Amino acid sequence: MDVPFWIWAVTIAAIVGMLVFDFVGHVRTPHAPTLREAATWSAVYIGIAVVFGLLVLWFGGATPGGEYFAGYITEKSLSVDNLFVFVLIMASFGVPRIAQQKVLLFGITFALVLRTVFILIGAAAIENFSWVFYLFGAILIYTAWVQARSGGHNGEEEYQENAALRLVRKVVPTTEEHHGDKMTVRLQGKRYITPLAIALIAIGTADIIFAVDSIPAIFGLTQDTYLVFAANAFSLLGLRQLFFLIDGLLDRLVYLAYGLAVILAFIGAKLVIHALHTNELFWVNGGEHITVIPEIPTWLSLAVILVTLLVTTLTSLRHDRKVRERRRVRDDAAASEVTGGATAASTGSTQQAPAPSSAHTD
């Protein structure tokens, strides 16, 4: 899709404007958002993303529209999985709930800038080296295998600091306690960074890892740089609100990792097939294209993504409902045993022992 420069400019300006609005309207004054606030603004940002997709569909046609929606849904799903790590980071560094919005928004802004750089690098690589599709496909298939093997996240996990964080702690003086929502603080004439800043760095470095599967995944659905950028940007916008909306629901999505593994493996296979169709490697079929396997159309990609997410969500909620039901039955049984034992003890203590009879002998 040939996109004029002015559309790029308007899109970037709109995204920057939404980030500024988010900061001024919600983050500048520290507070813990209510469930209603988080739900409302999550719906608003999802609505904006859908409207944008409908505009692409209207002006660009069915193929670009389908590619955008497939990319957006995939990136949003991967972002939800990333929220597990965000929860661990927030808990590990004891970030106060009123300050979590600030960390998330700054982290999301950093992620957007970082992914834009990766997108430009990826687009340039694809433009000049067709074999990059083999590399992207291999990355996604490997990531899918790791996702499936890990089985996802659980509430027992702890965040492990990476080398970058350990280096920061060694080089930069850091306080042990939080100071409101401040990233830095001056104590006894010396400048320190707070655990809030460390948490922000942790989220930023984590997103570098997230981009390893995120960027190849979106390029597996569309090679249009504008659509890749837009799908990534709109998937990240509203992620802050989504964090507070589904914070307590993340542990219920027990099969999300398997669903993402299926999606990533599917897109990885799609990339490998595309790489075969554009093959130029002399040691693969003598550098000739391989078209035995037809390329996967956009509509099929979108269908596979939607069906996989639907099945994953429904099976996760069904599993969670069964677990909760078993737990309720077990708790009821335990309560009955306690009640029964207490009743028996009470009955025994109230029974009067018979008085000894007195015998008189003549």
Order of alpha helices (4+ residues) and beta strands (2+ residues): alpha-alpha-alpha-alpha-alpha-alpha-beta-beta-alpha-alpha-alpha-alpha-alpha
